[in-house]
Amino acid sequence: MYKQLSITRKTSSYWRVTFQNPPINLLDPDTIFEFSTLMDQIEVDPELKIVVFDSADPEYFISHYDLTRAGEKLITPKETELPAWLDFITRLAKASVVSIAEIRGRARGVGSEFALACDMRFASLEKAVFGQFEVGVGFVPGGGGNEMLPRLVGRSRALEIVLSADDYDAAMAERYGWINRSIPDAQLTEFVENLAQRISSFKKETLIEAKTLLSRSGLPEASELLESRTAFISGVMSKYTQEILPKVLERGLNQRSDFELHLGQHLGNVD
C-alpha cells in the first residue's frame, strides 16, 4: 500500500510510522496521498491511541516540499473539503490519537509544518535542524507554519524564524518553544518509546477528552490556513521565484548536497 511510509505496530494501541523518500526525504504529492491514506487507517482503528512519526534518514526528517512538483494537482484517496495537505494536518491535529514527531535531521518548510501539526515534538540535540526557508526563495509558508508557529513561540519569534529563512538547531528550537524538548541523540528513541508506551497504557476515552480540551485555544481555523496557502501558491508562481528556482536547483537544492545540509546559510547568498 505504501512506498514512502512503513508502519510498525508496536502494540495494538501504539504505531510507529517511518518516512523514507530518497535521496533527501522530500515531501511530494505522492507523500501527501500516502499520509491521507494513513489518516483513513488511523481514524477508524478503535484500539489505536498513539502514533510516533520518525525518519529512516538521520540527516533528513522531512527536508521540505519538492518545488519541482509544486504545480502538480494533488490527489487524495477520497474527496476532501480542504486542499489535500491542509486536510491532512487538520485531521492529524484533531485526531483522536496522540501524535509525536521524533526528529533527527532537517525539518524545514513543510517538514517543520508537519512536526508542528503533531501533538508533541522531540528532537535530537545533535542532529535536528529546523527552518521555514520559504521567504529566502520568494514565497511564504503555506502549510500551517504561519498559523501554528506564533501559537507556540509567539509573534516576534515567529517573525524572526520566517523572515530570516535561517536554520535553527534543536537547542534553540526548544528554547523558543518550537519543540517540546531537545534530547541527546543516543537517548532520543528510548525517551520517546517510554513516553509512547506510557501514554498507550491509559484509557483511550480519557486521552481523547484531555486532548480535545487542551486543544481548544491552540489550533488554527481553516480560513487562516487557506489564506496562507493562497499566498504560498501565488509566491511559488511569481516571476522572482521562477527565476531563482533554477539557480538553487543548480547549486544543490533537492539533492544530497552541502547546499541542502546548510540551506539556511546558503540562502543568504543565492545571488
Beta strands, then each sheet from edge to edge (+ up, - down):
strand 1: 5-11
strand 2: 14-19
strand 3: 50-55
strand 4: 60-62
strand 5: 98-103
strand 6: 106-108
strand 7: 120-124
strand 8: 129-131
strand 9: 168-169
strand 10: 181-183
sheet 1: 1+ 2- 3- 5- 7- 10-
sheet 2: 4+ 6+ 8+ 9-
end
